[in-house]
Amino acid sequence: MEEIKKLFKNIFYRLEVLERGLVIKKITIPSDTSGFLIIKRVTTDPVAPIDGEMWINTTSKQLKWRNGATTQYVAFS
């Protein structure tokens, strides 16, 4: 449980850095099942994202992810 808390604390810190406009190349979170979760920084959205894929669109300043047939997002100022 402590390890999960540390991971989320790190995620929130990195999102705060992103909100301030500082450069993050990618966010990597160790996973206990299949390797890593990597959130890439891109200037345009992927043409055909797969379900569960996540990315940060630096042009629109949004964290996006594919959820079924729709793309969800969180906007940053």
Backbone as CSV, one residue per row, in Angstrom:
resi,resn,N_x,N_y,N_z,CA_x,CA_y,CA_z,C_x,C_y,C_z
1,MET,0.813,-1.192,0.000,0.000,0.000,0.000,0.863,1.265,0.000
2,GLU,1.967,1.250,0.758,2.863,2.409,0.801,3.467,2.679,-0.576
3,GLU,3.804,1.617,-1.292,4.382,1.781,-2.627,3.392,2.460,-3.565
4,ILE,2.125,2.094,-3.484,1.091,2.718,-4.322,0.953,4.190,-3.963
5,LYS,0.970,4.505,-2.673,0.877,5.906,-2.245,2.037,6.721,-2.806
6,LYS,3.246,6.147,-2.770,4.414,6.841,-3.308,4.281,7.068,-4.808
7,LEU,3.762,6.066,-5.515,3.593,6.206,-6.964,2.615,7.328,-7.294
8,PHE,1.477,7.375,-6.593,0.505,8.422,-6.862,1.027,9.797,-6.456
9,LYS,1.784,9.869,-5.383,2.383,11.143,-4.995,3.308,11.639,-6.101
10,ASN,4.080,10.729,-6.683,4.971,11.072,-7.786,4.175,11.528,-9.011
11,ILE,3.082,10.844,-9.308,2.232,11.232,-10.450,1.692,12.640,-10.239
12,PHE,1.145,12.917,-9.050,0.579,14.234,-8.786,1.645,15.323,-8.869
13,TYR,2.837,15.036,-8.380,3.925,16.001,-8.479,4.229,16.302,-9.945
14,ARG,4.336,15.255,-10.752,4.653,15.454,-12.160,3.546,16.194,-12.897
15,LEU,2.296,15.963,-12.542,1.198,16.703,-13.153,1.237,18.176,-12.743
16,GLU,1.606,18.446,-11.501,1.769,19.839,-11.068,2.868,20.524,-11.872
17,VAL,3.965,19.822,-12.114,5.056,20.363,-12.922,4.546,20.667,-14.324
18,LEU,3.761,19.747,-14.882,3.187,19.943,-16.222,2.289,21.176,-16.242
19,GLU,1.463,21.348,-15.208,0.580,22.505,-15.137,1.362,23.810,-15.120
20,ARG,2.556,23.804,-14.523,3.381,25.014,-14.471,4.119,25.250,-15.785
21,GLY,3.976,24.319,-16.745,4.583,24.513,-18.050,6.010,24.024,-18.165
22,LEU,6.504,23.303,-17.164,7.847,22.769,-17.242,7.849,21.530,-18.132
23,VAL,8.987,21.196,-18.674,9.070,20.107,-19.651,9.144,18.752,-18.954
24,ILE,8.275,17.849,-19.375,8.332,16.451,-18.966,8.375,15.636,-20.256
25,LYS,9.402,14.841,-20.436,9.516,14.015,-21.643,8.505,12.883,-21.626
26,LYS,8.399,12.206,-20.503,7.395,11.164,-20.324,7.293,10.836,-18.848
27,ILE,6.168,10.267,-18.452,5.962,9.828,-17.090,5.982,8.311,-17.115
28,THR,6.855,7.712,-16.320,6.966,6.264,-16.275,6.626,5.782,-14.876
29,ILE,5.678,4.861,-14.789,5.237,4.336,-13.513,5.450,2.827,-13.530
30,PRO,6.255,2.291,-12.628,6.441,0.832,-12.604,5.123,0.117,-12.347
31,SER,4.933,-0.995,-12.999,3.732,-1.798,-12.834,4.128,-3.172,-12.310
32,ASP,3.274,-3.762,-11.516,3.602,-5.079,-10.981,3.176,-6.208,-11.911
33,THR,2.571,-5.879,-13.061,2.082,-6.951,-13.933,2.731,-6.977,-15.308
34,SER,2.797,-5.845,-15.983,3.228,-5.908,-17.383,4.253,-4.852,-17.774
35,GLY,5.159,-4.496,-16.890,6.196,-3.554,-17.274,5.933,-2.161,-16.770
36,PHE,5.699,-1.225,-17.689,5.584,0.179,-17.329,4.379,0.832,-17.980
37,LEU,3.886,1.878,-17.344,2.900,2.770,-17.928,3.674,3.999,-18.369
38,ILE,3.701,4.296,-19.655,4.437,5.439,-20.174,3.436,6.391,-20.822
39,ILE,3.467,7.647,-20.391,2.601,8.666,-20.969,3.480,9.557,-21.827
40,LYS,3.313,9.456,-23.141,4.164,10.206,-24.060,3.638,11.618,-24.279
41,ARG,4.565,12.536,-24.569,4.227,13.907,-24.937,4.234,13.991,-26.454
42,VAL,3.120,14.453,-27.030,3.000,14.572,-28.484,2.383,15.920,-28.822
43,THR,2.585,16.375,-30.061,1.987,17.654,-30.485,0.638,17.448,-31.172
44,THR,0.374,16.234,-31.651,-0.922,15.902,-32.251,-1.389,14.557,-31.709
45,ASP,-2.694,14.377,-31.648,-3.252,13.119,-31.145,-2.959,11.969,-32.104
46,PRO,-2.846,10.736,-31.570,-2.655,9.582,-32.445,-3.855,9.423,-33.389
47,VAL,-3.593,8.912,-34.576,-4.655,8.737,-35.582,-5.644,7.664,-35.142
48,ALA,-5.150,6.561,-34.627,-6.017,5.450,-34.219,-5.576,4.925,-32.850
49,PRO,-5.869,5.678,-31.781,-5.442,5.214,-30.464,-6.175,3.937,-30.061
50,ILE,-5.480,3.096,-29.293,-6.105,1.862,-28.825,-6.699,2.093,-27.445
51,ASP,-7.646,1.275,-27.062,-8.304,1.399,-25.768,-7.276,1.325,-24.648
52,GLY,-7.297,2.304,-23.751,-6.365,2.358,-22.640,-5.123,3.189,-22.897
53,GLU,-4.882,3.558,-24.151,-3.693,4.365,-24.475,-3.828,5.756,-23.868
54,MET,-2.705,6.285,-23.353,-2.680,7.629,-22.764,-1.586,8.461,-23.418
55,TRP,-1.809,9.774,-23.519,-0.803,10.680,-24.064,-1.080,12.086,-23.566
56,ILE,-0.048,12.933,-23.608,-0.190,14.349,-23.287,-0.026,15.113,-24.585
57,ASN,-1.070,15.838,-24.980,-1.018,16.670,-26.172,-0.501,18.041,-25.737
58,THR,0.738,18.350,-26.130,1.363,19.599,-25.694,0.796,20.819,-26.415
59,THR,0.155,20.617,-27.561,-0.462,21.729,-28.279,-1.735,22.183,-27.579
60,SER,-2.599,21.227,-27.235,-3.864,21.562,-26.566,-3.730,21.586,-25.038
61,LYS,-2.535,21.201,-24.535,-2.275,21.137,-23.094,-3.305,20.260,-22.382
62,GLN,-3.463,19.024,-22.899,-4.422,18.088,-22.331,-3.784,16.715,-22.128
63,LEU,-4.104,16.093,-21.007,-3.790,14.688,-20.778,-4.980,13.922,-21.330
64,LYS,-4.729,13.013,-22.287,-5.825,12.299,-22.943,-5.643,10.798,-22.811
65,TRP,-6.752,10.082,-22.868,-6.714,8.624,-22.881,-7.917,8.100,-23.636
66,ARG,-7.727,6.931,-24.225,-8.786,6.287,-25.008,-9.577,5.384,-24.080
67,ASN,-10.880,5.588,-24.043,-11.782,4.821,-23.197,-12.881,4.241,-24.077
68,GLY,-12.676,3.001,-24.526,-13.645,2.400,-25.442,-13.608,3.113,-26.779
69,ALA,-14.747,3.657,-27.186,-14.841,4.330,-28.482,-14.650,5.842,-28.375
70,THR,-14.340,6.351,-27.180,-14.193,7.801,-27.016,-12.839,8.148,-26.413
71,THR,-12.421,9.387,-26.650,-11.204,9.911,-26.050,-11.608,10.865,-24.937
72,GLN,-11.113,10.594,-23.734,-11.373,11.440,-22.571,-10.160,12.340,-22.369
73,TYR,-10.335,13.460,-21.654,-9.186,14.328,-21.421,-9.336,15.162,-20.157
74,VAL,-8.200,15.638,-19.681,-8.124,16.615,-18.604,-7.295,17.768,-19.156
75,ALA,-7.825,18.981,-19.081,-7.128,20.148,-19.611,-6.287,20.801,-18.522
76,PHE,-5.141,21.362,-18.917,-4.271,22.105,-18.030,-4.173,23.529,-18.528
77,SER,-3.983,24.463,-17.612,-3.856,25.867,-18.033,-2.445,26.182,-18.463
